[in-house]
Amino acid sequence: MIISQTAFEEVKHKAPECKEFLKANDTYISPVSNDTLEAALRIKEKLGIVDDNFSTKGVGEHDLLIVADAHLLAGAPLLYRGKQAVTLISNEALQAQLPQETRNYRIPAVCREILRPKLFCCDFQNYMTRESPDKG
């Protein structure tokens, strides 16, 4: 598993047990790089966010860094058990109807509607169901 440094910092404060799980499973913590910062800036521009005028209804600065890092990793030619190798796990629900203003998009909408190629995003339970060894 790989987790961005930004996501790891958030997890370690919000869910210490998750932090311990990640460490116990030799999770690689991906540092924030210049490429990550540049990708986050491009996503921010595509969302129409000017300066630091983030919407309280949409992604924030940390979210952009997390999405950018995952999108960069997804661009690498990785396959795991014949599946897409990079999945962004988010605790944010899908927005049933996309907001008219793209700056109000949450992480799943950014992954599905803004990024090219698209980045697969799901919640933790969905991920665990997909990756279960019983699924073959």
MILUM-302176 format. One record per residue: x, y, z of N, C-alpha, C in turn; residue in three letters. Coordinates in Angstrom, 3 decimals, m for minus. Atoms other than C-alpha are relative to their C-alpha. Layout:
% residues N
NODE       nX       nY       nZ      caX      caY      caZ       cX       cY       cZ rest
NODE        X        Y        Z        X        Y        Z        X        Y        Z  ALA
...
% end
This chain:
% residues 136
NODE       nX       nY       nZ      caX      caY      caZ       cX       cY       cZ rest
NODE    0.832   m1.178    0.000    0.000    0.000    0.000    0.879    1.245    0.000  MET
NODE   m0.661   m1.302    0.034    0.983    3.589   m0.589   m0.996    1.028    0.510  ILE
NODE    0.835   m1.100   m0.468   m0.379    6.628    1.216    0.810    1.279   m0.132  ILE
NODE   m0.708   m1.272    0.113    0.474   10.231    0.563    0.330    0.511    1.400  SER
NODE   m0.399   m0.580   m1.283    2.269   12.080    3.350   m1.144    0.841    0.568  GLN
NODE    1.105   m0.855   m0.429   m0.661   14.510    3.489   m1.120   m0.839    0.612  THR
NODE    1.066    0.867   m0.508   m3.221   11.717    3.938    0.440   m0.681    1.297  ALA
NODE   m0.502    0.664   m1.199   m1.024    9.954    6.491   m0.065    0.937    1.202  PHE
NODE    0.065   m0.977   m1.099   m0.796   13.121    8.591   m1.433    0.164    0.502  GLU
NODE    1.407   m0.114   m0.398   m4.592   13.416    8.568   m0.454   m1.261    0.735  GLU
NODE    0.395    1.269   m0.614   m5.088    9.720    9.393    0.576   m0.120    1.403  VAL
NODE   m0.654    0.195   m1.292   m2.631    9.790   12.239   m0.669    0.820    1.101  LYS
NODE    0.697   m0.817   m0.998   m4.607   12.545   13.989   m1.445   m0.443    0.194  HIS
NODE    1.425    0.338   m0.070   m8.136   11.338   13.171   m0.255   m1.450    0.402  LYS
NODE    0.208    1.434   m0.257   m7.694    7.559   13.471    1.329   m0.679    0.327  ALA
NODE   m1.298    0.584   m0.376   m4.590    6.458   15.416    0.088   m1.504   m0.260  PRO
NODE   m0.029    1.444    0.252   m5.593    2.783   15.019    0.275   m0.289   m1.471  GLU
NODE   m0.267    0.148    1.426   m5.524    3.207   11.245    1.479    0.270   m0.271  CYS
NODE   m1.434   m0.301    0.140   m2.063    4.760   11.498    0.821   m1.236    0.375  LYS
NODE   m0.730    1.195   m0.437   m0.885    1.680   13.403   m0.151   m1.134   m1.011  GLU
NODE    0.221    1.017    1.031   m2.446   m0.621   10.778    0.909    0.258   m1.198  PHE
NODE   m0.820   m0.346    1.159   m0.668    1.234    7.982    1.477   m0.284    0.273  LEU
NODE   m1.407    0.237   m0.345    2.686    1.087    9.771    0.299   m1.496    0.095  LYS
NODE   m0.197    1.443   m0.176    2.264   m2.608   10.647    0.011   m0.740   m1.327  ALA
NODE    0.072    0.647    1.313    1.590   m3.413    6.986    0.978    0.591   m1.003  ASN
NODE   m1.086   m0.526    0.840    4.715   m1.719    5.643   m0.487    0.924   m1.106  ASP
NODE    0.528   m0.955    0.966    2.798    1.041    3.923    1.069    1.036   m0.325  THR
NODE   m0.943   m1.027    0.444    4.982    3.362    1.883   m0.683    1.357    0.098  TYR
NODE    0.532   m1.358   m0.118    4.427    7.028    2.741    0.667    0.841   m1.082  ILE
NODE   m0.491   m0.748    1.153    4.771    9.038   m0.454    0.172    1.474    0.377  SER
NODE   m0.214   m1.407   m0.371    6.375   12.425    0.229   m0.593    0.957   m1.033  PRO
NODE    0.489   m1.032    0.912    4.959   15.602   m1.249    1.190    0.480   m0.830  VAL
NODE   m1.080   m0.402    0.899    7.077   16.411   m4.290   m0.407    1.237   m0.784  SER
NODE    0.331   m1.125    0.883    7.282   19.323   m6.700   m1.044   m0.417   m1.035  ASN
NODE    0.993    0.501    0.964    5.354   17.167   m9.192   m1.396   m0.029    0.628  ASP
NODE    1.286    0.021   m0.702    2.598   16.713   m6.591   m0.569    1.404    0.106  THR
NODE    0.453   m1.386   m0.147    2.419   20.453   m5.955   m0.484    0.568   m1.336  LEU
NODE    0.398   m0.485    1.324    2.271   21.211   m9.697   m1.309   m0.644   m0.451  GLU
NODE    1.240    0.691    0.378   m0.436   18.572  m10.275   m1.177    0.550    0.805  ALA
NODE    1.064   m0.560   m0.845   m2.465   19.946   m7.346   m0.414    1.378   m0.513  ALA
NODE    0.305   m1.328    0.542   m2.212   23.429   m8.833   m0.821   m0.103   m1.288  LEU
NODE    0.766    0.192    1.237   m3.462   22.169  m12.223   m1.443   m0.418    0.304  ARG
NODE    1.351    0.434   m0.382   m6.423   20.434  m10.555   m0.778    1.185    0.579  ILE
NODE    0.621   m1.189   m0.603   m7.157   23.573   m8.553   m0.494    0.957   m1.086  LYS
NODE    0.389   m0.880    1.107   m7.218   25.619  m11.760   m1.195   m0.573   m0.767  GLU
NODE    1.116    0.634    0.712   m9.524   23.097  m13.488   m1.298    0.121    0.790  LYS
NODE    1.181   m0.133   m0.854  m11.895   23.396  m10.526   m0.482    1.448    0.084  LEU
NODE    0.387   m1.405   m0.046  m11.968   27.169  m10.906    0.214    0.640    1.356  GLY
NODE   m0.305   m0.571   m1.314  m10.537   27.824   m7.451    1.083    1.041   m0.189  ILE
NODE   m0.928   m1.116    0.174   m8.822   31.205   m7.427    0.627    0.334    1.353  VAL
NODE   m0.765   m0.272   m1.221   m6.107   32.010   m4.878   m0.301   m1.099    1.021  ASP
NODE    0.338    0.995   m1.018   m7.143   30.296   m1.644   m1.490    0.042    0.327  ASP
NODE    1.446   m0.090   m0.191  m10.899   30.763   m2.116   m0.657   m1.364   m0.195  ASN
NODE    0.582    1.336    0.042  m11.780   27.134   m1.471   m1.430    0.072    0.514  PHE
NODE    1.385    0.080   m0.459  m15.453   26.307   m1.047   m0.068   m0.932    1.206  SER
NODE    0.184    0.893   m1.154  m16.529   24.820    2.278   m0.762   m1.260   m0.415  THR
NODE    0.764    1.143    0.495  m18.675   22.431    0.190    0.848   m0.941   m0.853  LYS
NODE   m0.832    0.791    0.909  m15.792   21.124   m1.962    1.333   m0.388    0.612  GLY
NODE   m1.322    0.433   m0.454  m12.211   19.945   m1.771    0.770    1.165    0.607  VAL
NODE   m0.903   m0.966   m0.604   m9.646   21.733    0.348    1.407   m0.215   m0.516  GLY
NODE   m1.389    0.075    0.454   m5.927   22.210   m0.102    0.604   m1.383    0.230  GLU
NODE   m0.539    1.337   m0.270   m5.019   18.901    1.580   m0.600   m1.034   m0.944  HIS
NODE    0.655    0.926    0.935   m7.579   17.077   m0.562    0.678    0.045   m1.370  ASP
NODE   m0.651   m0.140    1.316   m5.934   18.469   m3.702    1.343   m0.710   m0.021  LEU
NODE   m1.307    0.669   m0.060   m2.521   17.196   m2.591   m0.169   m1.516   m0.020  LEU
NODE    0.259    1.443   m0.052   m3.941   13.741   m1.850   m0.413   m0.514   m1.382  ILE
NODE    0.463    0.404    1.333   m5.741   13.524   m5.207    1.139    0.089   m1.012  VAL
NODE   m1.114   m0.182    0.936   m2.720   14.870   m7.095    1.022   m1.120    0.137  ALA
NODE   m0.982    1.059   m0.225   m0.381   12.328   m5.517   m0.517   m1.330   m0.556  ASP
NODE    0.580    1.252    0.514   m2.739    9.426   m6.312   m0.051    0.005   m1.521  ALA
NODE    0.085   m0.084    1.459   m3.217   10.660   m9.873    1.375   m0.194   m0.633  HIS
NODE   m1.360    0.204    0.513    0.547   10.821  m10.415    0.388   m1.473    0.098  LEU
NODE   m0.309    1.423   m0.163    0.914    7.301   m9.030   m0.777   m0.846   m1.010  LEU
NODE    0.822    0.742    0.960   m1.917    6.110  m11.282    0.580    0.068   m1.407  ALA
NODE   m0.632   m0.141    1.310    0.069    7.357  m14.270    1.160   m0.952   m0.201  GLY
NODE   m1.086    0.964    0.093    2.793    4.853  m13.466   m0.573   m1.332   m0.484  ALA
NODE    0.520    1.262    0.555    2.455    1.517  m15.319    0.017   m1.123    1.035  PRO
NODE    0.067    1.011   m1.053    1.473   m0.559  m12.280   m1.278   m0.814   m0.151  LEU
NODE    1.187    0.851   m0.052   m0.889   m3.512  m12.207    0.138   m0.904    1.209  LEU
NODE    0.020    0.869   m1.164   m1.884   m5.512   m9.171   m1.100   m1.020   m0.213  TYR
NODE    0.960    1.090    0.239   m3.589   m8.869   m9.707   m0.893    0.303   m1.197  ARG
NODE    0.745   m0.261    1.219   m4.642   m7.687  m13.158   m0.985    1.144    0.109  GLY
NODE    0.938   m1.103   m0.224   m6.532   m4.707  m11.721    0.737    1.324   m0.072  LYS
NODE   m0.592   m1.328   m0.072   m5.996   m0.990  m11.797    0.769    0.065    1.317  GLN
NODE   m0.862    0.066   m1.164   m3.135   m0.559   m9.365   m0.255    1.103    1.015  ALA
NODE    0.176   m1.112   m0.924   m4.143    2.763   m7.824   m1.486    0.268    0.207  VAL
NODE    1.356   m0.350   m0.413   m7.376    3.320   m5.949    0.125    1.041    1.090  THR
NODE    0.015   m1.001   m1.047   m7.974    6.453   m3.953   m1.158   m0.336    0.928  LEU
NODE    1.026    0.313   m0.994   m9.849    5.576   m0.768   m0.338    1.287    0.728  ILE
NODE    0.459   m1.240   m0.613  m11.918    8.449    0.547   m1.205   m0.290    0.885  SER
NODE    1.186    0.158   m0.836  m14.436    8.746    3.354   m1.119    0.934   m0.450  ASN
NODE    1.026   m0.900    0.523  m16.371   11.258    1.265   m0.966   m0.763   m0.895  GLU
NODE    1.034    0.664    0.795  m19.642   10.111   m0.236   m0.066    0.602   m1.394  ALA
NODE    0.250   m0.516    1.349  m20.459   10.427   m3.908   m1.079    1.079    0.094  LEU
NODE    1.031   m1.028    0.067  m22.442   13.540   m4.688   m1.045   m0.484   m0.995  GLN
NODE    1.062    0.535    0.847  m25.769   12.310   m6.042   m0.208    0.860   m1.242  ALA
NODE    0.096   m0.927    1.135  m26.011   15.377   m8.236    1.214    0.928    0.088  GLN
NODE   m1.179   m0.860   m0.004  m22.884   17.254   m9.245   m0.402    1.467    0.154  LEU
NODE    0.274   m1.434   m0.133  m22.835   20.884   m8.117    0.286    0.716   m1.312  PRO
NODE   m0.252   m0.780    1.209  m22.994   23.477  m10.869    1.392    0.604    0.027  GLN
NODE   m1.340   m0.571   m0.132  m19.820   25.090   m9.552    0.990   m1.121    0.287  GLU
NODE   m0.977    1.078   m0.186  m16.866   22.732   m9.951    0.802    0.168    1.279  THR
NODE   m0.754   m0.199   m1.250  m15.185   24.301   m6.917   m0.709   m0.643    1.192  ARG
NODE    0.748    0.705   m1.045  m17.890   22.524   m4.870    0.104   m1.521   m0.128  ASN
NODE   m0.196    1.442    0.155  m16.798   19.082   m6.105    0.789   m0.536    1.183  TYR
NODE   m0.763    0.703   m1.026  m15.656   16.664   m3.431    0.942   m0.990   m0.698  ARG
NODE   m1.035    0.887    0.547  m12.860   14.119   m3.894   m0.542   m0.989   m1.048  ILE
NODE    0.452    0.956    1.027  m14.926   11.409   m5.693   m0.361    0.665   m1.330  PRO
NODE    0.372   m0.698    1.239  m16.272   13.954   m8.208    1.237    0.505   m0.731  ALA
NODE   m1.246   m0.448    0.637  m12.792   15.376   m8.835    0.641   m1.173   m0.730  VAL
NODE   m0.618    1.184    0.614  m11.491   11.858   m9.537   m0.750   m0.442   m1.248  CYS
NODE    0.839    0.508    1.090  m14.397   11.003  m11.847   m0.208    1.011   m1.117  ARG
NODE    0.419   m1.006    0.980  m15.128   14.302  m13.602    1.113    0.926   m0.479  GLU
NODE   m1.031   m0.988    0.327  m11.967   16.429  m13.615    1.267   m0.651   m0.556  ILE
NODE   m1.273    0.620    0.375   m9.005   14.075  m13.938   m0.106   m0.784   m1.297  LEU
NODE   m0.132    0.803    1.210   m7.928   12.559  m17.232    1.397   m0.592   m0.013  ARG
NODE    1.082    0.960   m0.093   m7.453    9.698  m17.179   m0.636    0.034    1.391  PRO
NODE    0.723    0.015   m1.265  m10.028    9.188  m14.440    0.758   m0.834    1.017  LYS
NODE   m0.618    0.736   m1.096   m8.870    7.925  m11.059   m1.112   m0.700    0.753  LEU
NODE    1.031    0.729   m0.737  m10.862    5.190   m9.355    0.035    0.422    1.451  PHE
NODE    0.133   m0.449   m1.377  m12.139    6.376   m5.981   m1.162   m0.748    0.632  CYS
NODE    1.090    0.678   m0.702  m14.201    4.459   m3.429    0.191    0.171    1.500  CYS
NODE   m0.132   m0.065   m1.448  m14.906    4.317    0.279    0.696   m1.270    0.498  ASP
NODE   m0.801    1.092   m0.549  m13.043    1.949    2.594   m0.733   m1.334   m0.074  PHE
NODE    0.748    1.252    0.026  m15.809   m0.662    2.824   m0.062   m0.576   m1.410  GLN
NODE    0.033    0.436    1.398  m16.143   m0.827   m0.962    1.358   m0.567   m0.389  ASN
NODE   m1.359    0.457    0.311  m12.367   m1.198   m1.245    0.257   m1.384    0.604  TYR
NODE   m0.237    1.276   m0.664  m12.244   m4.026    1.291   m0.801   m1.126   m0.670  MET
NODE    0.818    0.992    0.704  m15.071   m5.840   m0.543    0.664   m0.382   m1.318  THR
NODE   m0.666    0.255    1.284  m13.235   m5.473   m3.882    1.276   m0.804    0.152  ARG
NODE   m1.316    0.610   m0.165   m9.894   m6.608   m2.480   m0.015   m1.278    0.837  GLU
NODE    0.106    1.175   m0.838  m11.182   m9.480   m0.359    0.581   m1.225   m0.724  SER
NODE   m0.569    1.206    0.641   m9.227  m12.708   m1.010   m1.093   m0.951   m0.496  PRO
NODE    1.102    0.863    0.435  m12.607  m14.476   m1.330   m0.510    0.358   m1.380  ASP
NODE    0.475   m0.449    1.303  m13.247  m12.456   m4.499    0.797   m0.630   m1.139  LYS
NODE   m0.792    0.706    1.003  m10.509  m14.420   m6.289    0.799    0.885   m0.805  GLY
% end
